[in-house]
């Protein structure tokens, strides 16, 4: 059974770049889409974007060009970068696997809290 | 962007009762690409239902989904103690993919 684990700093200074990595174990990253999703008490669950194992991506337009998602198949990892962060980016960030032939999420990491401070 | 509205916000029920949760979309969800998730405190959401009515792997048959277009329903027949949680719907028929605000099912 595939497992996902997020890693990265829990504190990020405002205006800087948030960077997280998701490590996939128990399965290969190939042949799937992989997403980042965040959750806040105020806005709820928000899909950030996905990357295919080939490297193709699609992002939520609400994040206005601040997002980059990439994949490293040799390490079975994919990553998230969110630039110019503000307090509104404080959230629990989840990585997830898209279910085959759809964009709902059948496996999730445990989530990691990222707090933006000034 | 499709906006999802869930009702009720909180549903107070007793174990053994039937729970009926609603998810309404601001426009028709293509191909009924609607999923339901369960989330417990401190945990990630867990996929229960996809494509409006298909149960995900390992999900008990007391969970069922129905609906099409803009109106969808999650039914839990005979609540078990472990079913008290927050439930979210998500549409993936149109990008960006969006989630509803959730329905909390708590113990009466």
Contacts between the chains, C-beta under 8 A, distances in Angstrom:
chain1	res1	chain2	res2	distance
A	44	B	88	7.7
A	44	B	99	6.0
A	44	B	100	7.8
A	44	B	101	5.2
A	44	B	102	6.6
A	45	B	45	7.2
A	45	B	88	6.2
A	45	B	90	7.5
A	45	B	99	3.9
A	46	B	99	7.3
A	47	B	96	6.1
A	47	B	97	4.5
A	47	B	98	7.0
A	47	B	99	7.3
A	58	B	95	6.6
A	60	B	96	4.3
A	61	B	96	6.4
A	62	B	1	7.9
A	62	B	96	6.9
A	94	B	44	5.6
A	94	B	45	7.9
A	96	B	44	7.8
A	99	B	47	7.2
A	99	B	50	6.1
A	99	B	56	8.0
A	102	B	33	6.5
A	102	B	50	6.2
A	102	B	51	7.1
A	102	B	92	6.0
A	103	B	33	7.6
A	103	B	92	3.9
A	103	B	95	7.8
A	103	B	97	5.4
A	104	B	33	7.6
A	104	B	35	3.7
A	104	B	47	6.2
A	104	B	50	4.8
A	104	B	90	6.1
A	104	B	92	5.3
A	105	B	35	7.8
A	105	B	37	7.9
A	105	B	45	7.4
A	105	B	47	6.2
A	105	B	90	7.9
A	106	B	47	4.9
A	106	B	50	7.8
A	106	B	56	6.2
A	106	B	57	7.6
A	108	B	44	3.7
A	108	B	45	6.3
A	108	B	46	7.5
A	109	B	44	6.6
A	110	B	43	7.5
A	110	B	44	5.9
A	111	B	44	5.5
